[in-house]
Amino acid sequence: MKNPRLKAEEQIENLKRQREGINKKITDLEAFVKVWDQYGLGDEGESVSSGRSAPSKPSKQPALGMVDYMVNALREDTNSGFTPTQIARRITEMGYKHTKLTPLETVVAQELGRQAKKGNRGIVRSGSRYKLAMLS
């Protein structure tokens, strides 16, 4: 028969591993909800801009950043995801003005990796492609 103390220690370690997995899942779901709310989607994915009162916004819309363009491009996904080159091409078509010396494809690839690693904006990596968690 195992020593009760050793058995308790094993159970503690097992529960800690389970807690890590649960915490990771919670973080992923919180990122998903944040993206969902950020785009003003209702319970069924419909826009809630009409029918619900929204907080008043300044009349001048802030300029979109590169990550905003990338998220908008990823929203057009067909579940297969996009490569960084495809996203760079798409955000250029959407009107993003790249002014840095580093090639846009490189900057997009680096930023996608960073956002996916941190779980920001609901961006997830699937092989060499990226997509939004809510479209996975």
Phi, psi and omega per residue, in radians:
M1 nan 2.413 -3.137
K2 -1.233 2.587 3.039
N3 -1.080 2.237 -3.126
P4 -0.997 -0.579 3.128
R5 -1.153 -0.800 3.133
L6 -1.118 -0.694 3.109
K7 -1.082 -0.736 3.110
A8 -1.115 -0.710 3.117
E9 -1.112 -0.715 3.094
E10 -1.081 -0.747 3.119
Q11 -1.118 -0.689 3.099
I12 -1.056 -0.823 -3.140
E13 -1.104 -0.708 3.113
N14 -1.096 -0.767 3.125
L15 -1.149 -0.629 3.096
K16 -1.107 -0.725 3.097
R17 -1.112 -0.721 3.101
Q18 -1.104 -0.712 -3.141
R19 -1.103 -0.697 3.108
E20 -1.061 -0.745 3.117
G21 -1.141 -0.704 3.119
I22 -1.156 -0.759 3.119
N23 -1.072 -0.667 3.115
K24 -1.131 -0.768 3.140
K25 -1.112 -0.720 3.109
I26 -1.068 -0.774 3.130
T27 -1.064 -0.752 3.119
D28 -1.098 -0.758 -3.136
L29 -1.194 -0.641 3.084
E30 -1.107 -0.692 3.086
A31 -1.102 -0.713 3.118
F32 -1.078 -0.829 -3.133
V33 -1.097 -0.673 3.134
K34 -1.080 -0.776 3.109
V35 -1.139 -0.750 -3.141
W36 -1.007 -0.853 -3.136
D37 -1.180 -0.635 -3.116
Q38 -1.044 -0.600 -3.115
Y39 -1.673 0.170 3.031
G40 1.098 0.687 -3.137
L41 -1.601 2.478 3.133
G42 -1.485 -2.896 -3.073
D43 -1.103 -0.526 -3.117
E44 -1.837 0.209 3.125
G45 1.570 -0.017 -3.139
E46 -1.395 2.696 3.074
S47 -1.207 2.402 -3.139
V48 -1.876 0.355 -3.116
S49 -1.157 -0.460 3.049
S50 -1.930 2.476 3.121
G51 1.760 -0.447 3.089
R52 -2.172 2.477 3.116
S53 -1.384 2.299 3.135
A54 -1.845 2.725 3.080
P55 -1.064 2.584 -3.132
S56 -1.156 2.453 -3.108
K57 -2.030 2.671 3.057
P58 -1.076 2.645 -3.082
S59 -1.181 -0.508 -3.139
K60 -1.641 2.127 3.123
Q61 -1.323 2.401 3.088
P62 -1.185 2.651 3.126
A63 -1.171 2.511 3.102
L64 -1.360 2.450 3.044
G65 -1.596 3.043 -3.106
M66 -1.031 -0.719 -3.120
V67 -1.133 -0.639 3.076
D68 -1.054 -0.773 3.098
Y69 -1.088 -0.727 -3.124
M70 -1.102 -0.760 3.127
V71 -1.095 -0.743 3.103
N72 -1.074 -0.703 3.102
A73 -1.142 -0.717 -3.140
L74 -1.173 -0.434 3.137
R75 -1.169 -0.327 3.140
E76 -1.524 0.199 -3.037
D77 -1.057 2.671 3.067
T78 -1.963 0.534 -3.124
N79 1.310 -0.178 3.111
S80 -1.579 -0.284 -3.138
G81 1.475 3.053 -3.120
F82 -2.254 2.618 3.013
T83 -1.419 2.794 3.089
P84 -0.985 -0.642 3.123
T85 -1.120 -0.734 3.109
Q86 -1.117 -0.702 3.138
I87 -1.182 -0.722 3.114
A88 -1.040 -0.763 3.129
R89 -1.108 -0.752 -3.094
R90 -1.173 -0.732 -3.111
I91 -1.215 -0.483 3.042
T92 -1.165 -0.750 3.096
E93 -1.097 -0.538 -3.118
M94 -1.384 -0.144 3.077
G95 1.948 0.086 3.131
Y96 -1.208 2.314 3.139
K97 -1.816 1.938 3.134
H98 -1.583 2.168 -3.063
T99 -2.095 0.062 -3.093
K100 -1.535 2.862 3.120
L101 -1.317 -0.599 3.131
T102 -1.175 2.351 -3.140
P103 -0.960 2.480 -3.091
L104 -0.982 -0.723 -3.123
E105 -1.031 -0.671 3.123
T106 -1.180 -0.795 -3.134
V107 -1.101 -0.751 3.139
V108 -1.100 -0.787 -3.134
A109 -1.074 -0.752 3.133
Q110 -1.128 -0.774 -3.097
E111 -1.212 -0.669 3.083
L112 -1.068 -0.777 3.112
G113 -1.057 -0.762 3.141
R114 -1.106 -0.826 -3.110
Q115 -1.128 -0.723 -3.137
A116 -1.171 -0.708 -3.129
K117 -1.104 -0.709 -3.137
K118 -1.445 -0.222 -3.104
G119 1.320 0.372 -3.113
N120 -1.387 2.581 3.018
R121 1.025 0.229 3.106
G122 1.317 0.245 -3.129
I123 -1.427 2.241 3.105
V124 -2.210 2.663 3.126
R125 -1.774 2.407 3.070
S126 -2.326 1.644 -3.032
G127 1.197 -2.142 3.116
S128 -1.721 0.151 -3.103
R129 -1.993 2.768 3.141
Y130 -2.191 2.581 3.076
K131 -2.684 3.048 3.094
L132 -1.546 2.497 -3.113
A133 -0.999 -0.678 -3.087
M134 -1.230 -0.199 3.123
L135 -1.807 -0.024 -3.080
S136 -1.203 nan nan
